[in-house]
Amino acid sequence: MNHHNMLSYDQIFENNRKWVSQQTAKDGNFLAKLAGDQQPEYLYIGCSDSRVTAEEIMGAGPGQVFVHRNIANLVNNVDLNVMAVLNYAVRTLQVKHIIVCGHYNCGGVKAAMQPVDLGIMNPWLRNIRDVYRLHEKELDSIEDATLRYNRLVELNVEEQAINVIKTAAVQLNYKEKGYPVVHGWVFDLHNGLLKDLHIDFDGILKRIQKIYNLTGESGG
């Protein structure tokens, strides 16, 4: 076991007290700001992986990022949790950017690539298997297993970003106000860097509106 990475339960509360005193020393108004209304510009949908912490990798402070995390950063239209977060972030908080962030070496993506029965995880990971099926030709042409796995991580991010764009909240808000814009990122655990996949938000929106148009008018 990796002992230097262990965190005792009591240590958490000690760390919390230290955090409060450090923050208030830096900014006398820290607690007043913390207790005020949140006005984040970003919604971050990421993986629950303990190594990928949203605010830290973005260098963001409290109040700047609204966060939703689940196994393998999936945006599934029948998952009430992610849909509620998305709806609230767009319609109430009026976020300007939505980020779907995956990471290389994702256990969820790896599990979906293996023909094993994983119980309750089966229907969840089937979403990633669907991504594999959609991009089967490209993925099967990659001989190196690690590169294939990394590519599926990227394609999964792209598909989940498309799932965000399919929602009525995003389509209607964007048409009316010009935001939110959707982005796809991958975090590389080896170098700690974020990679922007440069999702073609406008292009995807126009392309999918033939089928997923929820704005009440015909796409042109």
Steps between C-alpha positions, in 0.01 A plus 500: 500500500613852425547631856616852416163549331295403805289757677376434850142592583601744779756662269217612272355729767845630588558573129164674481587734790837578338330570168260751662781686678716507186217633283391765750863611544525550121158668470315651793172478309546132409220364721256774403564420133468128566161547666375728219317381189696290253540637149721247324578552131589132448323167532755219520383143434788267584595158625470401867862377492676611820803626303305746286374791712313757296581828676864415567595412142324816381654718769148615591380627835170451687201638309659473155411148385177301536603133504345166415707182505415138426678188380652569156338850471180382331211724397212258471156644427329256740737583788291738710807613690706633209190639328396690813850648537509598134156659514573694816842618375360625169156633596559632851873566533533607133847350459693619195703181441431130543803275515494124465837380631628144470843368586744250357530175702131518590392181679142532378605519136740211548228286660268572206762361263504162673243221447430451871170502692527789746156479661336839560780661300383326180227748398719794600801385299280403207499871419876480436458176305252692281773759437733216399236364264451842339874532437584131459683538168732773622570330834564156352749649256718608796730207568658622824258414786598802713453741210163341420394538862614865506312569178181351647544736797505794253208368294298444817556866597387609152185284513409625848551860383258421214255367761524836680428682172193280441324644807224757472651718774826544309336547158245755621738701716763512227245614240368770731820622668800362311614276786585246636774372270594133542861381522668159518822452698723211598724510806833319466604345831859457379578868449214663693392697193155562357450440129224688317344271237367811319147370466329672204206624709325703228555229239364224725201713598411567135559139400289343773212746482342307215418231756546653845365851437306599812480874433156487341609618158644325197877507465628705208 
